[in-house]
Amino acid sequence: IYNKEGVPDILVECKSSNVKITQDAFYQISRYNFKLNVKFLVVTNGMKHFCCAMNYNENKIEFLEDIPSF
């Protein structure tokens, strides 16, 4: 998902509803993010959704309760 300036802001990894979301899904989306450096990562299987905020200055990932509204 791009922001108003056309810069990627959110990267979403969508899995099939019968696929359990595991750490491997986050490894996969993290690899995609190496080039994009987005603010938020979202992994979903349509039933469960996980969102995390990227803190590049502190090299940390913070899991959020909800996907931020924009």
PDB file of N, CA, C, O and CB in Angstrom:
ATOM      1  N   ILE A   1       0.867  -1.164   0.000  1.00  0.00           N
ATOM      2  CA  ILE A   1       0.000   0.000   0.000  1.00  0.00           C
ATOM      3  C   ILE A   1       0.912   1.225   0.000  1.00  0.00           C
ATOM      4  O   ILE A   1       1.846   1.316   0.797  1.00  0.00           O
ATOM      5  CB  ILE A   1      -0.986  -0.001   1.237  1.00  0.00           C
ATOM      6  N   TYR A   2       0.630   2.161  -0.902  1.00  0.00           N
ATOM      7  CA  TYR A   2       1.454   3.348  -1.058  1.00  0.00           C
ATOM      8  C   TYR A   2       0.823   4.545  -0.342  1.00  0.00           C
ATOM      9  O   TYR A   2      -0.399   4.638  -0.226  1.00  0.00           O
ATOM     10  CB  TYR A   2       1.659   3.663  -2.543  1.00  0.00           C
ATOM     11  N   ASN A   3       1.675   5.459   0.137  1.00  0.00           N
ATOM     12  CA  ASN A   3       1.155   6.687   0.742  1.00  0.00           C
ATOM     13  C   ASN A   3       0.843   7.705  -0.362  1.00  0.00           C
ATOM     14  O   ASN A   3       0.973   7.399  -1.548  1.00  0.00           O
ATOM     15  CB  ASN A   3       2.177   7.280   1.769  1.00  0.00           C
ATOM     16  N   LYS A   4       0.441   8.888   0.026  1.00  0.00           N
ATOM     17  CA  LYS A   4       0.041   9.918  -0.945  1.00  0.00           C
ATOM     18  C   LYS A   4       1.187  10.375  -1.838  1.00  0.00           C
ATOM     19  O   LYS A   4       0.964  10.894  -2.932  1.00  0.00           O
ATOM     20  CB  LYS A   4      -0.530  11.112  -0.218  1.00  0.00           C
ATOM     21  N   GLU A   5       2.418  10.179  -1.362  1.00  0.00           N
ATOM     22  CA  GLU A   5       3.588  10.561  -2.153  1.00  0.00           C
ATOM     23  C   GLU A   5       4.043   9.436  -3.080  1.00  0.00           C
ATOM     24  O   GLU A   5       5.022   9.588  -3.810  1.00  0.00           O
ATOM     25  CB  GLU A   5       4.731  10.965  -1.232  1.00  0.00           C
ATOM     26  N   GLY A   6       3.333   8.309  -3.049  1.00  0.00           N
ATOM     27  CA  GLY A   6       3.694   7.186  -3.909  1.00  0.00           C
ATOM     28  C   GLY A   6       4.793   6.308  -3.356  1.00  0.00           C
ATOM     29  O   GLY A   6       5.392   5.521  -4.089  1.00  0.00           O
ATOM     30  N   VAL A   7       5.063   6.436  -2.064  1.00  0.00           N
ATOM     31  CA  VAL A   7       6.096   5.642  -1.404  1.00  0.00           C
ATOM     32  C   VAL A   7       5.418   4.479  -0.670  1.00  0.00           C
ATOM     33  O   VAL A   7       4.400   4.691  -0.012  1.00  0.00           O
ATOM     34  CB  VAL A   7       6.942   6.522  -0.411  1.00  0.00           C
ATOM     35  N   PRO A   8       5.957   3.256  -0.767  1.00  0.00           N
ATOM     36  CA  PRO A   8       5.359   2.133  -0.053  1.00  0.00           C
ATOM     37  C   PRO A   8       5.338   2.382   1.459  1.00  0.00           C
ATOM     38  O   PRO A   8       6.357   2.754   2.041  1.00  0.00           O
ATOM     39  CB  PRO A   8       6.123   0.842  -0.366  1.00  0.00           C
ATOM     40  N   ASP A   9       4.189   2.178   2.089  1.00  0.00           N
ATOM     41  CA  ASP A   9       4.001   2.394   3.522  1.00  0.00           C
ATOM     42  C   ASP A   9       3.682   1.106   4.271  1.00  0.00           C
ATOM     43  O   ASP A   9       4.125   0.908   5.402  1.00  0.00           O
ATOM     44  CB  ASP A   9       2.897   3.398   3.750  1.00  0.00           C
ATOM     45  N   ILE A  10       2.901   0.225   3.624  1.00  0.00           N
ATOM     46  CA  ILE A  10       2.448  -1.003   4.263  1.00  0.00           C
ATOM     47  C   ILE A  10       2.663  -2.157   3.292  1.00  0.00           C
ATOM     48  O   ILE A  10       2.316  -2.067   2.115  1.00  0.00           O
ATOM     49  CB  ILE A  10       0.950  -0.900   4.692  1.00  0.00           C
ATOM     50  N   LEU A  11       3.235  -3.229   3.796  1.00  0.00           N
ATOM     51  CA  LEU A  11       3.412  -4.441   3.013  1.00  0.00           C
ATOM     52  C   LEU A  11       2.509  -5.512   3.620  1.00  0.00           C
ATOM     53  O   LEU A  11       2.565  -5.762   4.824  1.00  0.00           O
ATOM     54  CB  LEU A  11       4.916  -4.899   2.989  1.00  0.00           C
ATOM     55  N   VAL A  12       1.677  -6.145   2.789  1.00  0.00           N
ATOM     56  CA  VAL A  12       0.705  -7.129   3.263  1.00  0.00           C
ATOM     57  C   VAL A  12       1.012  -8.484   2.637  1.00  0.00           C
ATOM     58  O   VAL A  12       1.155  -8.603   1.420  1.00  0.00           O
ATOM     59  CB  VAL A  12      -0.746  -6.686   2.928  1.00  0.00           C
ATOM     60  N   GLU A  13       1.109  -9.495   3.482  1.00  0.00           N
ATOM     61  CA  GLU A  13       1.292 -10.879   3.043  1.00  0.00           C
ATOM     62  C   GLU A  13      -0.016 -11.612   3.305  1.00  0.00           C
ATOM     63  O   GLU A  13      -0.437 -11.747   4.454  1.00  0.00           O
ATOM     64  CB  GLU A  13       2.500 -11.576   3.786  1.00  0.00           C
ATOM     65  N   CYS A  14      -0.659 -12.084   2.242  1.00  0.00           N
ATOM     66  CA  CYS A  14      -1.948 -12.778   2.364  1.00  0.00           C
ATOM     67  C   CYS A  14      -1.743 -14.266   2.137  1.00  0.00           C
ATOM     68  O   CYS A  14      -1.210 -14.698   1.115  1.00  0.00           O
ATOM     69  CB  CYS A  14      -2.990 -12.212   1.355  1.00  0.00           C
ATOM     70  N   LYS A  15      -2.180 -15.028   3.118  1.00  0.00           N
ATOM     71  CA  LYS A  15      -2.117 -16.483   3.041  1.00  0.00           C
ATOM     72  C   LYS A  15      -3.527 -17.034   2.855  1.00  0.00           C
ATOM     73  O   LYS A  15      -4.511 -16.329   3.082  1.00  0.00           O
ATOM     74  CB  LYS A  15      -1.453 -17.081   4.314  1.00  0.00           C
ATOM     75  N   SER A  16      -3.619 -18.284   2.444  1.00  0.00           N
ATOM     76  CA  SER A  16      -4.897 -18.958   2.329  1.00  0.00           C
ATOM     77  C   SER A  16      -5.504 -19.123   3.720  1.00  0.00           C
ATOM     78  O   SER A  16      -4.781 -19.213   4.712  1.00  0.00           O
ATOM     79  CB  SER A  16      -4.739 -20.328   1.627  1.00  0.00           C
ATOM     80  N   SER A  17      -6.835 -19.163   3.787  1.00  0.00           N
ATOM     81  CA  SER A  17      -7.509 -19.259   5.088  1.00  0.00           C
ATOM     82  C   SER A  17      -7.194 -20.555   5.823  1.00  0.00           C
ATOM     83  O   SER A  17      -7.382 -20.625   7.037  1.00  0.00           O
ATOM     84  CB  SER A  17      -9.003 -19.142   4.902  1.00  0.00           C
ATOM     85  N   ASN A  18      -6.726 -21.567   5.132  1.00  0.00           N
ATOM     86  CA  ASN A  18      -6.373 -22.816   5.805  1.00  0.00           C
ATOM     87  C   ASN A  18      -4.905 -22.882   6.205  1.00  0.00           C
ATOM     88  O   ASN A  18      -4.451 -23.905   6.718  1.00  0.00           O
ATOM     89  CB  ASN A  18      -6.702 -23.983   4.916  1.00  0.00           C
ATOM     90  N   VAL A  19      -4.163 -21.811   5.977  1.00  0.00           N
ATOM     91  CA  VAL A  19      -2.749 -21.755   6.333  1.00  0.00           C
ATOM     92  C   VAL A  19      -2.602 -21.063   7.685  1.00  0.00           C
ATOM     93  O   VAL A  19      -3.054 -19.934   7.877  1.00  0.00           O
ATOM     94  CB  VAL A  19      -1.926 -21.013   5.239  1.00  0.00           C
ATOM     95  N   LYS A  20      -1.965 -21.759   8.610  1.00  0.00           N
ATOM     96  CA  LYS A  20      -1.697 -21.177   9.922  1.00  0.00           C
ATOM     97  C   LYS A  20      -0.559 -20.158   9.789  1.00  0.00           C
ATOM     98  O   LYS A  20       0.448 -20.420   9.132  1.00  0.00           O
ATOM     99  CB  LYS A  20      -1.336 -22.287  10.966  1.00  0.00           C
ATOM    100  N   ILE A  21      -0.733 -19.017  10.410  1.00  0.00           N
ATOM    101  CA  ILE A  21       0.302 -17.984  10.355  1.00  0.00           C
ATOM    102  C   ILE A  21       1.377 -18.329  11.381  1.00  0.00           C
ATOM    103  O   ILE A  21       1.117 -18.424  12.580  1.00  0.00           O
ATOM    104  CB  ILE A  21      -0.299 -16.558  10.624  1.00  0.00           C
ATOM    105  N   THR A  22       2.578 -18.510  10.876  1.00  0.00           N
ATOM    106  CA  THR A  22       3.705 -18.891  11.721  1.00  0.00           C
ATOM    107  C   THR A  22       4.826 -17.858  11.583  1.00  0.00           C
ATOM    108  O   THR A  22       4.714 -16.881  10.842  1.00  0.00           O
ATOM    109  CB  THR A  22       4.218 -20.309  11.347  1.00  0.00           C
ATOM    110  N   GLN A  23       5.896 -18.105  12.313  1.00  0.00           N
ATOM    111  CA  GLN A  23       7.078 -17.235  12.240  1.00  0.00           C
ATOM    112  C   GLN A  23       7.625 -17.205  10.811  1.00  0.00           C
ATOM    113  O   GLN A  23       8.168 -16.188  10.377  1.00  0.00           O
ATOM    114  CB  GLN A  23       8.176 -17.717  13.228  1.00  0.00           C
ATOM    115  N   ASP A  24       7.487 -18.307  10.085  1.00  0.00           N
ATOM    116  CA  ASP A  24       7.980 -18.350   8.706  1.00  0.00           C
ATOM    117  C   ASP A  24       7.317 -17.306   7.818  1.00  0.00           C
ATOM    118  O   ASP A  24       7.958 -16.760   6.920  1.00  0.00           O
ATOM    119  CB  ASP A  24       7.757 -19.726   8.121  1.00  0.00           C
ATOM    120  N   ALA A  25       6.039 -17.022   8.058  1.00  0.00           N
ATOM    121  CA  ALA A  25       5.348 -15.986   7.281  1.00  0.00           C
ATOM    122  C   ALA A  25       5.988 -14.624   7.530  1.00  0.00           C
ATOM    123  O   ALA A  25       6.096 -13.807   6.616  1.00  0.00           O
ATOM    124  CB  ALA A  25       3.842 -15.944   7.639  1.00  0.00           C
ATOM    125  N   PHE A  26       6.410 -14.384   8.761  1.00  0.00           N
ATOM    126  CA  PHE A  26       7.060 -13.107   9.071  1.00  0.00           C
ATOM    127  C   PHE A  26       8.473 -13.049   8.500  1.00  0.00           C
ATOM    128  O   PHE A  26       8.931 -11.984   8.086  1.00  0.00           O
ATOM    129  CB  PHE A  26       7.100 -12.885  10.585  1.00  0.00           C
ATOM    130  N   TYR A  27       9.158 -14.174   8.475  1.00  0.00           N
ATOM    131  CA  TYR A  27      10.462 -14.209   7.809  1.00  0.00           C
ATOM    132  C   TYR A  27      10.300 -13.882   6.328  1.00  0.00           C
ATOM    133  O   TYR A  27      11.097 -13.138   5.757  1.00  0.00           O
ATOM    134  CB  TYR A  27      11.134 -15.593   7.985  1.00  0.00           C
ATOM    135  N   GLN A  28       9.263 -14.444   5.714  1.00  0.00           N
ATOM    136  CA  GLN A  28       9.025 -14.217   4.290  1.00  0.00           C
ATOM    137  C   GLN A  28       8.736 -12.742   4.005  1.00  0.00           C
ATOM    138  O   GLN A  28       9.345 -12.160   3.107  1.00  0.00           O
ATOM    139  CB  GLN A  28       7.860 -15.084   3.802  1.00  0.00           C
ATOM    140  N   ILE A  29       7.828 -12.138   4.748  1.00  0.00           N
ATOM    141  CA  ILE A  29       7.487 -10.735   4.506  1.00  0.00           C
ATOM    142  C   ILE A  29       8.670  -9.823   4.841  1.00  0.00           C
ATOM    143  O   ILE A  29       8.847  -8.777   4.217  1.00  0.00           O
ATOM    144  CB  ILE A  29       6.251 -10.331   5.337  1.00  0.00           C
ATOM    145  N   SER A  30       9.476 -10.220   5.824  1.00  0.00           N
ATOM    146  CA  SER A  30      10.663  -9.425   6.175  1.00  0.00           C
ATOM    147  C   SER A  30      11.667  -9.416   5.041  1.00  0.00           C
ATOM    148  O   SER A  30      12.308  -8.398   4.779  1.00  0.00           O
ATOM    149  CB  SER A  30      11.321  -9.969   7.447  1.00  0.00           C
ATOM    150  N   ARG A  31      11.805 -10.550   4.367  1.00  0.00           N
ATOM    151  CA  ARG A  31      12.720 -10.604   3.217  1.00  0.00           C
ATOM    152  C   ARG A  31      12.227  -9.684   2.103  1.00  0.00           C
ATOM    153  O   ARG A  31      13.028  -8.989   1.477  1.00  0.00           O
ATOM    154  CB  ARG A  31      12.855 -12.057   2.690  1.00  0.00           C
ATOM    155  N   TYR A  32      10.931  -9.671   1.851  1.00  0.00           N
ATOM    156  CA  TYR A  32      10.376  -8.766   0.845  1.00  0.00           C
ATOM    157  C   TYR A  32      10.633  -7.303   1.221  1.00  0.00           C
ATOM    158  O   TYR A  32      10.826  -6.448   0.357  1.00  0.00           O
ATOM    159  CB  TYR A  32       8.865  -9.014   0.680  1.00  0.00           C
ATOM    160  N   ASN A  33      10.631  -7.045   2.505  1.00  0.00           N
ATOM    161  CA  ASN A  33      10.749  -5.666   2.988  1.00  0.00           C
ATOM    162  C   ASN A  33      12.177  -5.129   2.956  1.00  0.00           C
ATOM    163  O   ASN A  33      12.369  -3.928   3.147  1.00  0.00           O
ATOM    164  CB  ASN A  33      10.220  -5.577   4.389  1.00  0.00           C
ATOM    165  N   PHE A  34      13.175  -5.960   2.725  1.00  0.00           N
ATOM    166  CA  PHE A  34      14.557  -5.477   2.689  1.00  0.00           C
ATOM    167  C   PHE A  34      14.724  -4.305   1.733  1.00  0.00           C
ATOM    168  O   PHE A  34      15.440  -3.354   2.047  1.00  0.00           O
ATOM    169  CB  PHE A  34      15.496  -6.602   2.289  1.00  0.00           C
ATOM    170  N   LYS A  35      14.087  -4.356   0.593  1.00  0.00           N
ATOM    171  CA  LYS A  35      14.214  -3.289  -0.408  1.00  0.00           C
ATOM    172  C   LYS A  35      13.232  -2.142  -0.185  1.00  0.00           C
ATOM    173  O   LYS A  35      13.532  -0.995  -0.519  1.00  0.00           O
ATOM    174  CB  LYS A  35      14.009  -3.861  -1.793  1.00  0.00           C
ATOM    175  N   LEU A  36      12.051  -2.444   0.382  1.00  0.00           N
ATOM    176  CA  LEU A  36      10.996  -1.434   0.484  1.00  0.00           C
ATOM    177  C   LEU A  36      11.094  -0.563   1.731  1.00  0.00           C
ATOM    178  O   LEU A  36      10.813   0.634   1.673  1.00  0.00           O
ATOM    179  CB  LEU A  36       9.661  -2.103   0.459  1.00  0.00           C
ATOM    180  N   ASN A  37      11.486  -1.147   2.850  1.00  0.00           N
ATOM    181  CA  ASN A  37      11.578  -0.423   4.128  1.00  0.00           C
ATOM    182  C   ASN A  37      10.287   0.313   4.480  1.00  0.00           C
ATOM    183  O   ASN A  37      10.292   1.518   4.732  1.00  0.00           O
ATOM    184  CB  ASN A  37      12.727   0.571   4.078  1.00  0.00           C
ATOM    185  N   VAL A  38       9.184  -0.434   4.493  1.00  0.00           N
ATOM    186  CA  VAL A  38       7.883   0.148   4.816  1.00  0.00           C
ATOM    187  C   VAL A  38       7.746   0.392   6.313  1.00  0.00           C
ATOM    188  O   VAL A  38       8.555  -0.090   7.106  1.00  0.00           O
ATOM    189  CB  VAL A  38       6.756  -0.763   4.328  1.00  0.00           C
ATOM    190  N   LYS A  39       6.715   1.146   6.693  1.00  0.00           N
ATOM    191  CA  LYS A  39       6.457   1.444   8.107  1.00  0.00           C
ATOM    192  C   LYS A  39       5.734   0.309   8.820  1.00  0.00           C
ATOM    193  O   LYS A  39       5.938   0.090  10.014  1.00  0.00           O
ATOM    194  CB  LYS A  39       5.641   2.714   8.228  1.00  0.00           C
ATOM    195  N   PHE A  40       4.881  -0.421   8.081  1.00  0.00           N
ATOM    196  CA  PHE A  40       4.065  -1.467   8.702  1.00  0.00           C
ATOM    197  C   PHE A  40       4.082  -2.736   7.856  1.00  0.00           C
ATOM    198  O   PHE A  40       4.077  -2.685   6.626  1.00  0.00           O
ATOM    199  CB  PHE A  40       2.618  -0.979   8.898  1.00  0.00           C
ATOM    200  N   LEU A  41       4.101  -3.876   8.546  1.00  0.00           N
ATOM    201  CA  LEU A  41       3.958  -5.175   7.919  1.00  0.00           C
ATOM    202  C   LEU A  41       2.666  -5.802   8.422  1.00  0.00           C
ATOM    203  O   LEU A  41       2.365  -5.747   9.614  1.00  0.00           O
ATOM    204  CB  LEU A  41       5.185  -6.087   8.217  1.00  0.00           C
ATOM    205  N   VAL A  42       1.903  -6.397   7.511  1.00  0.00           N
ATOM    206  CA  VAL A  42       0.656  -7.069   7.878  1.00  0.00           C
ATOM    207  C   VAL A  42       0.704  -8.477   7.287  1.00  0.00           C
ATOM    208  O   VAL A  42       1.016  -8.660   6.110  1.00  0.00           O
ATOM    209  CB  VAL A  42      -0.611  -6.270   7.365  1.00  0.00           C
ATOM    210  N   VAL A  43       0.389  -9.466   8.124  1.00  0.00           N
ATOM    211  CA  VAL A  43       0.261 -10.850   7.669  1.00  0.00           C
ATOM    212  C   VAL A  43      -1.143 -11.306   8.022  1.00  0.00           C
ATOM    213  O   VAL A  43      -1.584 -11.151   9.161  1.00  0.00           O
ATOM    214  CB  VAL A  43       1.353 -11.787   8.319  1.00  0.00           C
ATOM    215  N   THR A  44      -1.845 -11.867   7.051  1.00  0.00           N
ATOM    216  CA  THR A  44      -3.222 -12.299   7.276  1.00  0.00           C
ATOM    217  C   THR A  44      -3.502 -13.595   6.525  1.00  0.00           C
ATOM    218  O   THR A  44      -2.917 -13.871   5.478  1.00  0.00           O
ATOM    219  CB  THR A  44      -4.212 -11.205   6.841  1.00  0.00           C
ATOM    220  N   ASN A  45      -4.414 -14.378   7.092  1.00  0.00           N
ATOM    221  CA  ASN A  45      -4.944 -15.529   6.368  1.00  0.00           C
ATOM    222  C   ASN A  45      -6.448 -15.339   6.151  1.00  0.00           C
ATOM    223  O   ASN A  45      -7.157 -16.286   5.810  1.00  0.00           O
ATOM    224  CB  ASN A  45      -4.658 -16.853   7.141  1.00  0.00           C
ATOM    225  N   GLY A  46      -6.918 -14.130   6.349  1.00  0.00           N
ATOM    226  CA  GLY A  46      -8.330 -13.811   6.204  1.00  0.00           C
ATOM    227  C   GLY A  46      -9.125 -14.045   7.469  1.00  0.00           C
ATOM    228  O   GLY A  46     -10.214 -13.495   7.633  1.00  0.00           O
ATOM    229  N   MET A  47      -8.592 -14.855   8.362  1.00  0.00           N
ATOM    230  CA  MET A  47      -9.243 -15.152   9.636  1.00  0.00           C
ATOM    231  C   MET A  47      -8.529 -14.447  10.787  1.00  0.00           C
ATOM    232  O   MET A  47      -9.161 -13.913  11.699  1.00  0.00           O
ATOM    233  CB  MET A  47      -9.278 -16.668   9.881  1.00  0.00           C
ATOM    234  N   LYS A  48      -7.216 -14.457  10.725  1.00  0.00           N
ATOM    235  CA  LYS A  48      -6.383 -13.793  11.732  1.00  0.00           C
ATOM    236  C   LYS A  48      -5.473 -12.815  11.019  1.00  0.00           C
ATOM    237  O   LYS A  48      -4.981 -13.081   9.923  1.00  0.00           O
ATOM    238  CB  LYS A  48      -5.552 -14.823  12.566  1.00  0.00           C
ATOM    239  N   HIS A  49      -5.260 -11.682  11.661  1.00  0.00           N
ATOM    240  CA  HIS A  49      -4.428 -10.627  11.089  1.00  0.00           C
ATOM    241  C   HIS A  49      -3.402 -10.200  12.130  1.00  0.00           C
ATOM    242  O   HIS A  49      -3.726 -10.048  13.308  1.00  0.00           O
ATOM    243  CB  HIS A  49      -5.293  -9.410  10.625  1.00  0.00           C
ATOM    244  N   PHE A  50      -2.185 -10.013  11.694  1.00  0.00           N
ATOM    245  CA  PHE A  50      -1.124  -9.527  12.558  1.00  0.00           C
ATOM    246  C   PHE A  50      -0.484  -8.327  11.881  1.00  0.00           C
ATOM    247  O   PHE A  50      -0.208  -8.343  10.682  1.00  0.00           O
ATOM    248  CB  PHE A  50      -0.071 -10.640  12.856  1.00  0.00           C
ATOM    249  N   CYS A  51      -0.253  -7.288  12.672  1.00  0.00           N
ATOM    250  CA  CYS A  51       0.356  -6.069  12.150  1.00  0.00           C
ATOM    251  C   CYS A  51       1.504  -5.672  13.053  1.00  0.00           C
ATOM    252  O   CYS A  51       1.399  -5.753  14.277  1.00  0.00           O
ATOM    253  CB  CYS A  51      -0.680  -4.921  12.041  1.00  0.00           C
ATOM    254  N   CYS A  52       2.585  -5.249  12.456  1.00  0.00           N
ATOM    255  CA  CYS A  52       3.697  -4.756  13.259  1.00  0.00           C
ATOM    256  C   CYS A  52       4.249  -3.476  12.643  1.00  0.00           C
ATOM    257  O   CYS A  52       4.243  -3.279  11.428  1.00  0.00           O
ATOM    258  CB  CYS A  52       4.806  -5.826  13.379  1.00  0.00           C
ATOM    259  N   ALA A  53       4.723  -2.625  13.534  1.00  0.00           N
ATOM    260  CA  ALA A  53       5.347  -1.364  13.148  1.00  0.00           C
ATOM    261  C   ALA A  53       6.856  -1.576  13.128  1.00  0.00           C
ATOM    262  O   ALA A  53       7.420  -2.182  14.039  1.00  0.00           O
ATOM    263  CB  ALA A  53       4.947  -0.201  14.125  1.00  0.00           C
ATOM    264  N   MET A  54       7.487  -1.084  12.105  1.00  0.00           N
ATOM    265  CA  MET A  54       8.928  -1.213  11.961  1.00  0.00           C
ATOM    266  C   MET A  54       9.625   0.001  12.571  1.00  0.00           C
ATOM    267  O   MET A  54       9.282   1.141  12.259  1.00  0.00           O
ATOM    268  CB  MET A  54       9.314  -1.371  10.479  1.00  0.00           C
ATOM    269  N   ASN A  55      10.598  -0.246  13.434  1.00  0.00           N
ATOM    270  CA  ASN A  55      11.415   0.817  14.004  1.00  0.00           C
ATOM    271  C   ASN A  55      12.837   0.578  13.519  1.00  0.00           C
ATOM    272  O   ASN A  55      13.591  -0.185  14.121  1.00  0.00           O
ATOM    273  CB  ASN A  55      11.332   0.847  15.585  1.00  0.00           C
ATOM    274  N   TYR A  56      13.192   1.236  12.430  1.00  0.00           N
ATOM    275  CA  TYR A  56      14.496   1.019  11.815  1.00  0.00           C
ATOM    276  C   TYR A  56      15.625   1.646  12.624  1.00  0.00           C
ATOM    277  O   TYR A  56      16.753   1.155  12.582  1.00  0.00           O
ATOM    278  CB  TYR A  56      14.504   1.577  10.408  1.00  0.00           C
ATOM    279  N   ASN A  57      15.349   2.715  13.357  1.00  0.00           N
ATOM    280  CA  ASN A  57      16.385   3.369  14.153  1.00  0.00           C
ATOM    281  C   ASN A  57      16.878   2.473  15.282  1.00  0.00           C
ATOM    282  O   ASN A  57      18.068   2.456  15.599  1.00  0.00           O
ATOM    283  CB  ASN A  57      15.860   4.678  14.724  1.00  0.00           C
ATOM    284  N   GLU A  58      15.947   1.721  15.891  1.00  0.00           N
ATOM    285  CA  GLU A  58      16.303   0.837  17.003  1.00  0.00           C
ATOM    286  C   GLU A  58      16.359  -0.628  16.601  1.00  0.00           C
ATOM    287  O   GLU A  58      16.581  -1.501  17.440  1.00  0.00           O
ATOM    288  CB  GLU A  58      15.318   1.007  18.127  1.00  0.00           C
ATOM    289  N   ASN A  59      16.155  -0.900  15.293  1.00  0.00           N
ATOM    290  CA  ASN A  59      16.182  -2.259  14.766  1.00  0.00           C
ATOM    291  C   ASN A  59      15.209  -3.170  15.524  1.00  0.00           C
ATOM    292  O   ASN A  59      15.565  -4.271  15.943  1.00  0.00           O
ATOM    293  CB  ASN A  59      17.604  -2.825  14.842  1.00  0.00           C
ATOM    294  N   LYS A  60      13.963  -2.679  15.691  1.00  0.00           N
ATOM    295  CA  LYS A  60      12.938  -3.403  16.433  1.00  0.00           C
ATOM    296  C   LYS A  60      11.640  -3.482  15.638  1.00  0.00           C
ATOM    297  O   LYS A  60      11.368  -2.672  14.751  1.00  0.00           O
ATOM    298  CB  LYS A  60      12.688  -2.736  17.783  1.00  0.00           C
ATOM    299  N   ILE A  61      10.859  -4.486  15.992  1.00  0.00           N
ATOM    300  CA  ILE A  61       9.517  -4.659  15.440  1.00  0.00           C
ATOM    301  C   ILE A  61       8.543  -4.658  16.615  1.00  0.00           C
ATOM    302  O   ILE A  61       8.733  -5.388  17.587  1.00  0.00           O
ATOM    303  CB  ILE A  61       9.399  -5.990  14.590  1.00  0.00           C
ATOM    304  N   GLU A  62       7.500  -3.834  16.520  1.00  0.00           N
ATOM    305  CA  GLU A  62       6.478  -3.766  17.574  1.00  0.00           C
ATOM    306  C   GLU A  62       5.162  -4.297  17.021  1.00  0.00           C
ATOM    307  O   GLU A  62       4.609  -3.743  16.071  1.00  0.00           O
ATOM    308  CB  GLU A  62       6.304  -2.303  18.103  1.00  0.00           C
ATOM    309  N   PHE A  63       4.661  -5.383  17.628  1.00  0.00           N
ATOM    310  CA  PHE A  63       3.369  -5.909  17.217  1.00  0.00           C
ATOM    311  C   PHE A  63       2.264  -5.018  17.761  1.00  0.00           C
ATOM    312  O   PHE A  63       2.284  -4.623  18.927  1.00  0.00           O
ATOM    313  CB  PHE A  63       3.186  -7.365  17.698  1.00  0.00           C
ATOM    314  N   LEU A  64       1.299  -4.707  16.904  1.00  0.00           N
ATOM    315  CA  LEU A  64       0.209  -3.805  17.249  1.00  0.00           C
ATOM    316  C   LEU A  64      -1.074  -4.588  17.480  1.00  0.00           C
ATOM    317  O   LEU A  64      -1.251  -5.681  16.942  1.00  0.00           O
ATOM    318  CB  LEU A  64       0.005  -2.758  16.149  1.00  0.00           C
ATOM    319  N   GLU A  65      -1.965  -4.024  18.280  1.00  0.00           N
ATOM    320  CA  GLU A  65      -3.260  -4.654  18.543  1.00  0.00           C
ATOM    321  C   GLU A  65      -4.143  -4.655  17.289  1.00  0.00           C
ATOM    322  O   GLU A  65      -4.869  -5.616  17.035  1.00  0.00           O
ATOM    323  CB  GLU A  65      -3.980  -3.930  19.693  1.00  0.00           C
ATOM    324  N   ASP A  66      -4.073  -3.586  16.519  1.00  0.00           N
ATOM    325  CA  ASP A  66      -4.912  -3.410  15.335  1.00  0.00           C
ATOM    326  C   ASP A  66      -4.091  -2.831  14.194  1.00  0.00           C
ATOM    327  O   ASP A  66      -3.006  -2.284  14.396  1.00  0.00           O
ATOM    328  CB  ASP A  66      -6.115  -2.500  15.647  1.00  0.00           C
ATOM    329  N   ILE A  67      -4.625  -2.961  13.016  1.00  0.00           N
ATOM    330  CA  ILE A  67      -4.017  -2.298  11.868  1.00  0.00           C
ATOM    331  C   ILE A  67      -4.367  -0.816  11.986  1.00  0.00           C
ATOM    332  O   ILE A  67      -5.539  -0.476  12.148  1.00  0.00           O
ATOM    333  CB  ILE A  67      -4.519  -2.914  10.493  1.00  0.00           C
ATOM    334  N   PRO A  68      -3.367   0.077  11.907  1.00  0.00           N
ATOM    335  CA  PRO A  68      -3.652   1.509  12.048  1.00  0.00           C
ATOM    336  C   PRO A  68      -4.625   2.008  10.979  1.00  0.00           C
ATOM    337  O   PRO A  68      -4.598   1.543   9.840  1.00  0.00           O
ATOM    338  CB  PRO A  68      -2.354   2.310  11.977  1.00  0.00           C
ATOM    339  N   SER A  69      -5.473   2.945  11.351  1.00  0.00           N
ATOM    340  CA  SER A  69      -6.344   3.579  10.367  1.00  0.00           C
ATOM    341  C   SER A  69      -5.619   4.784   9.785  1.00  0.00           C
ATOM    342  O   SER A  69      -4.851   5.452  10.479  1.00  0.00           O
ATOM    343  CB  SER A  69      -7.707   3.998  11.002  1.00  0.00           C
ATOM    344  N   PHE A  70      -5.860   5.054   8.535  1.00  0.00           N
ATOM    345  CA  PHE A  70      -5.156   6.142   7.867  1.00  0.00           C
ATOM    346  C   PHE A  70      -6.148   7.155   7.381  1.00  0.00           C
ATOM    347  O   PHE A  70      -5.762   8.161   6.785  1.00  0.00           O
ATOM    348  CB  PHE A  70      -4.306   5.627   6.705  1.00  0.00           C
TER     349      PHE A  70
END
